[in-house]
Amino acid sequence: MKYAIIVGFGLAGFHLARQLQKQGKEFVIISDGAKGASRNAGGVLNPTILKRYTLAWNGVAFFDHALPTYRNFEEEFDTTIFQDIPILHYFSQLSDHNNWSVAAHSKGLNQFLLPPILQSNRECIQGDLGYAKLHNVGKLEIQKMLDLYSQYLTAENLLQESFEYSQLKLHPDKVVYQGIEAKNIVFCEGFGLKKNPWFSYLPLTGSKGEFLHIRTDKLSSNEIIKAGLFIVPISKDLYWVGATFSRDDKTTQPTNKGKEWILIKLKKILKGSFEVVDHGAAIRPTVQDRRPLLGVHPQYKQLYVFNGLGTRGVLMGPLLATWLFQFMEHQKEFPPEVGIDRFETYFSNPKTQYV
């Protein structure tokens, strides 16, 4: 009997599988192979919130766990998936200079924000108000990492097919899915959780993000630019640019409106010509209180959920997976901010419309 069935193979499913592998637990992943939010993301690892010059919730702890996790993967698979490159944050107003300087000297943030305000005299960037650097940040090649791991898994460990909820049979001490017996099942479905008959009560609001891939020889592949949007290097002369944020549109179809929003922002910061080579969209699994969803079903104790990573899955995924395993195996409590118990009333009043 397997320890767990994992439904979904984005960042959440990947990190949980790696955690189970590390603990010597047998698992099977079921995924239809669709390119969800994880495979469409820019892959930025950044524990700060640059809008307010603050740390993300639990940012340092997440960072301290994430970086060794990705370095261990690189060592094990003899590859490179994480680029330790700076983020160049361009200022939009002069008052941000003082705010940055104060933040850069504060505990926690001083690990990431470098104090000097730099003048932009670069030919490729329109940055009249200057910029500052973040270090100890970088970019994860998510798709490469997921592809390498899927190639490593055997056909017994990874079933590339859609999960059929009606085929899951619940027993007091196990679950059975199409002949596969497991002690637990963990749903790591991203926005697909909205169709889950056991966890759809959770307030996973979702937010659509559109992005572009552009080609230009004007930028450096050794830095990430933040100037109203992110410009993230993919390969030589190819960059990910995004992303929009919409809570209303829940389709994965790119729109002209989204493309124009990105292009307007991009043309304000980037000098010279560039070519748009791709335009895509995905639904981020965001939660109304901006915290992840971790825990066990209120009624069926074999059913778990690992979701709601939103825009910070690269940062939070490794430590969240550790917390979830410790909870499943040792009943060790994790921070209440991420527990689905905080939405217990949503389960007890299923007819109430919360989102």
Secondary structure by P-SEA (a helix, b strand, c coil): cccbbbccccaaaaaaaaaaaaacccbbbbbccccccccccccccccccccccccccaaaaaaaacaaaaaaaaaaaccccccbbbbbbbbccccaaaaaaaaaacccccccccccccccccccccccccccccccccccaaaaaaaaaaaaccccccccbbbbcccccccccccccccccccbbbbcccccccccccccccccbbbbbbbbbbbccccccccccccccccccccccbbbbbbbbbcccccccccaaaaaaaaaaaaaccccccccccccccccccccccccccccccccccbbbbccccccccccaaaaaaaaaaaaccccccccccccccaaaaaaccccccc
